[in-house]
């Protein structure tokens, strides 16, 4: 291969691997939206809280037990949010519920700071750091393993929504809540399950990103990258979040690698938002989102 081709291939592979991890963050938003048609502003705080729980408990009980404890904490959070935040707001506007998730986000960040403090923490996984050479192309093992873990989680979520009773109930809730309730679907239970799933996804995303950039309160800013990914892929589409994450990851890496030197850098910070603007202009429901028809 020529030098430029090898360089471009390495950038594309790295971008795609990082894009899978972007998709994990975006999936948390999609899961809540599919269940309640509400944008969950607290997903970033959930990602931070999950990562802090894992990194805080790992030195005491080991990584496996720390992950289990984080899952339990997220399950408790899901039940608490459903019972004391969402249930009293049944029948209220989507904006009201959205503002409630804003309150959950700030409460969760405050709780995380109260328990774990506000100092950045390192999260080291037992993954070799030396790059692998595959066909003359260098690939980062942490990125490769992180993408594999994220890919497995995505496949499990797809199977859950397509093959399980709970998954079908969540899809029914998103399509027509009133009809779903008439068929015996319990709203509170479905919301709690959706928040549990979003919490589990937040833990995986928090650990993957924490091992890459460290665990600190700036992690909540990663969710800002999830917003254009949701717009590009479709806010109600799991496959859309995956495809959009891959496109954004590859676009950022290639754009920064080839265009960055000519414009002074910063290309990777705008690629996702430029893509979102294009999608909003020509296909507002996203690449794979469902097109809605409003009856007048």
Secondary structure, DSSP 8 states (H G I E B T S, - for coil): --HHHHHHHHHHHHHHHHHHHHHHHHHHHHHHHHHHS---TTHHHHHHHHHHHHHHHHHHH-HHHHHHHHHHHHHHHHHHHIIIIIGGGTTS-HHHHHHHHHHHHHHHHHHHHHHH-SS-B----S---S-EEETTEEE-HHHHHHHHHHHHHHHHHHHHHHHSHHHHHHHHHHH-HHHHHHTT--HHHHHHHHHHHHHHHHHHHHHHHHHHH-BSGGGGGHHHHHHHHHHHH-TT-HHHHHHHHHHHHHHHHHHHHHTHHHHTS-GGGTHHHHHHHHHHHH-TT-SSS-------
